[in-house]
Structure formats: C-alpha cells, structure tokens
Amino acid sequence: MAKCKYCGAEISRLDKDNCPFCGGRKPLEGIDSSTQDMTKALEDLASLEDAPKGKSKILAAILAFVLGIFGVHCYYLGKYKVGLIVLGISVISISGVGSILYFALLHNVFGYLIPLFIMEALMIGVGVSYLLRHDVVDASGEFLR
C-alpha cells in the first residue's frame, strides 16, 4: 500500500484525491503510482518451455491396449485407486467367471480365455477413447497431450 506524503498513513491508491486520515489534498502526488510490470517480478521463475509437460495420450492408450487388464494405464496417469479397482475386477472376472465356465460348461482352457478376451476388448475401448477424447486428465488435473 502507498503512504500519504503528509501524515504517513497507509492509504489505498483509490484515495489519490484526498487522504482519509489527515484530509491532505493529492496525498500520492510525487509518488510513483504507475502499474508495475509483472514480467519483471516473475523473471526468476522458469520459462514455460522448462515446465514439465503433461502425460502422453498415445502412451496411455498403448498401455491400455497391452497391459490394460492390470490397470497399468491408470497407474501411469497417477490414478492408483482406479488402477487397483481395474486389477481387482480383472482378477475376479478371469478367475471367478473363468472357473465357473471351465468347471460347469466348457471343461477346457477357453473357460478362462473368454473372460480374458472380454476384459481385453474393454481395455482396447478405453485406449481408443484416450486417443479420441480431448478432455481426459491425469491425477493432477493436467490434460493429456
């Protein structure tokens, strides 16, 4: 805040005509009341080119395609709870539903492969949505690049 040149009280720049404390006229006259250049105050900060870039949507999509049933794409984006949920659903569906299909109906390895293929198809869909959508963010709120 600026100070009155008569009484020294801190006054707002809006009180440039009269000091509200001593009543002096033009209390800021002779004091530099121009707007400061903010770029000079921020020169010490790193430039935008040095700032860390967001996560890659292509890498997130590839991780969803290849290792999606383990939730690796969620871990890459920093969404650890979602990654654990995806991993849990994969384990339960492949082992649980696969066991039911194996022992009750098919009596061969396809009982386990059917839920695996279904989960992989879902993860391919997630990867495609990463590539097509522009509003996907990582855990810190940064958009995927």
Secondary structure, 3 states (H helix, E strand, C coil): CEECCCCCCEECCCCCCECCCCCCECCCCCCCCCCCCHHHHCCCCCCCCCCCCCCCHHHHHHHHHHHHHHCHHHHHCCCHHHHHHHHHHHHHHHHHHHHHHHHHHHCCCHHHHHHHHHHHHHHHHHHHHHHHCCCCECCCCCECC
